[in-house]
Amino acid sequence: MRVRLTLAAVASLALVSACQREPSFDEKFERQSRELSAKARKIEAESKAQLDAAREAEQAAAEMDQSQSAAMPAAVSAD
C-alpha cells in the first residue's frame, strides 16, 4: 500500500511539474506589443529605403535630362 501511495505521489508531482503556467494577459500583451513594434520598425525601414531609392532615381533622371538638353545643339532656323 505504501508503495502505491508513493508511486501515486511521485506521478502526480511529475504531472504537476510538467504543466507550465499559462502566461498572464499582461505577459501576452507585452510580448505581442514587442512583436508589433519590431514589425513596425521593419516596415518603416523598408519604406524609407524605397523612398530614398525613388528620390535617387528621380534625381538621376533629372540629371540625365539636363545633360541631354545641354548636349543637343539649338535648332537653326533659316529665316
Secondary structure, DSSP 8 states (H G I E B T S, - for coil): -HHHHHHHHHHHHHHHHHS-----HHHHHHHHHHHHHHHHHHHHHHHHHHHHHHHHHHHHHHHHHHHHHHHS-------
